Amino acid sequence: MANKPNYGIDAPNVIRNFFIAGALFLIVALAFPRVTIAHIEFVLSPGFLWPALWFVFFGALMLLYSLVGKFRHRDRILAKVAWTGAESVLDVGTGRGLLLIGAAKRLTTGHATGIDIWNAEDLSGNGPEALKANIALEDVGEKTTIKSEDARQMSFADGSIDVVLSNVCLHNIYDRPGRTKACREIVRVLKPGGVAVISDYKLMKEYAAEFASAGLKVEMCPLDWTGTWPPLRILVARKPL
Ligand SMILES: C[S@@+](CC[C@H](N)C(=O)[O-])C[C@H]1O[C@@H](n2cnc3c(N)ncnc32)[C@H](O)[C@@H]1O
């Protein structure tokens, strides 16, 4: 077992494809600056250097988020909750436990549960074993539970959770009815007076509208351009007492 927690690389295939595309444009630009096809000359350099730079730059920004930015982003999300330490917490799409473990460290008598369906393409090394290893290394085993469960159909009782957290999970549900179900599940399991803190890079207005239509008071925080890529937004939705 590794001796340091590993929270994985988000969207690893997307990052890999960005680097491959960047390398291909670069190779073509350098190896074939001019190509003649059917007596027509195509000038590929320096033109092809721009997409090469674009792909490598944005691939590197995404990688930087996974390696550095997401820890600051986690703290920003967790700072939206006025912790007492006694909360019941649910992390939806916990992956390798970024928010689950961060929340558990703020608990005394409370308990945090992470649910996931462990999509390999959403996070490198995704799976309950990787999460268990992180939980052991971070020493929060007593305060955490892992469940293999879909955000669209949760097993938790109505009004049983004080704090629902979720980071870059809900957009991975590709159909709107599915995302609506997930938002309604979050509302259902929240206790009156509870809070949901949701972060994603797109569809945030859709989630906000779902929460607002269910009677929650929604506050949308500004996009974070410093350290998250794609830039992530946070919304805070409070269920009235
Ligand atoms: C990009 S990862 C983010 C993981 C973690 N929240 C973090 O910030 O490091 C998205 C996670 O959402 C999970 N996920 C996607 N669709 C889900 C669903 N319908 N129900 C539960 N989890 C889901 C994926 O398996 C993956 O672990």
Ligand as a Chemical Component Dictionary entry (heavy atoms), coordinates in Angstrom:
data_LIG
# 
_chem_comp.id                   LIG 
_chem_comp.type                 NON-POLYMER 
_chem_comp.pdbx_formal_charge   0 
_chem_comp.three_letter_code    LIG 
# 
loop_
_chem_comp_atom.comp_id 
_chem_comp_atom.atom_id 
_chem_comp_atom.alt_atom_id 
_chem_comp_atom.type_symbol 
_chem_comp_atom.charge 
_chem_comp_atom.model_Cartn_x 
_chem_comp_atom.model_Cartn_y 
_chem_comp_atom.model_Cartn_z 
_chem_comp_atom.pdbx_ordinal 
LIG C1  C1  C 0  -14.496 13.583 -11.405 1  
LIG S1  S1  S 1  -14.848 12.382 -10.166 2  
LIG C2  C2  C 0  -14.790 13.410 -8.702  3  
LIG C3  C3  C 0  -14.582 12.610 -7.445  4  
LIG C4  C4  C 0  -14.545 13.445 -6.165  5  
LIG N1  N1  N 0  -15.827 14.050 -5.918  6  
LIG C5  C5  C 0  -13.438 14.469 -6.239  7  
LIG O1  O1  O 0  -13.748 15.671 -6.281  8  
LIG O2  O2  O -1 -12.260 14.072 -6.249  9  
LIG C6  C6  C 0  -16.612 12.135 -10.352 10 
LIG C7  C7  C 0  -17.132 10.987 -9.508  11 
LIG O3  O3  O 0  -18.558 10.900 -9.639  12 
LIG C8  C8  C 0  -18.895 9.530  -9.709  13 
LIG N2  N2  N 0  -20.224 9.390  -10.328 14 
LIG C9  C9  C 0  -20.565 9.616  -11.604 15 
LIG N3  N3  N 0  -21.877 9.380  -11.785 16 
LIG C10 C10 C 0  -22.382 8.992  -10.580 17 
LIG C11 C11 C 0  -23.661 8.593  -10.120 18 
LIG N4  N4  N 0  -24.714 8.537  -10.937 19 
LIG N5  N5  N 0  -23.809 8.265  -8.828  20 
LIG C12 C12 C 0  -22.752 8.307  -7.973  21 
LIG N6  N6  N 0  -21.514 8.680  -8.359  22 
LIG C13 C13 C 0  -21.324 9.006  -9.640  23 
LIG C14 C14 C 0  -17.769 8.907  -10.514 24 
LIG O4  O4  O 0  -17.705 7.516  -10.396 25 
LIG C15 C15 C 0  -16.567 9.634  -9.933  26 
LIG O5  O5  O 0  -16.051 8.966  -8.821  27 
# 
loop_
_chem_comp_bond.comp_id 
_chem_comp_bond.atom_id_1 
_chem_comp_bond.atom_id_2 
_chem_comp_bond.value_order 
_chem_comp_bond.pdbx_ordinal 
LIG C1  S1  SING 1  
LIG S1  C2  SING 2  
LIG S1  C6  SING 3  
LIG C2  C3  SING 4  
LIG C3  C4  SING 5  
LIG C4  N1  SING 6  
LIG C4  C5  SING 7  
LIG C5  O1  DOUB 8  
LIG C5  O2  SING 9  
LIG C6  C7  SING 10 
LIG C7  O3  SING 11 
LIG C7  C15 SING 12 
LIG O3  C8  SING 13 
LIG C8  N2  SING 14 
LIG C8  C14 SING 15 
LIG N2  C9  SING 16 
LIG N2  C13 SING 17 
LIG C9  N3  DOUB 18 
LIG N3  C10 SING 19 
LIG C10 C11 SING 20 
LIG C10 C13 DOUB 21 
LIG C11 N4  SING 22 
LIG C11 N5  DOUB 23 
LIG N5  C12 SING 24 
LIG C12 N6  DOUB 25 
LIG N6  C13 SING 26 
LIG C14 O4  SING 27 
LIG C14 C15 SING 28 
LIG C15 O5  SING 29 
# 
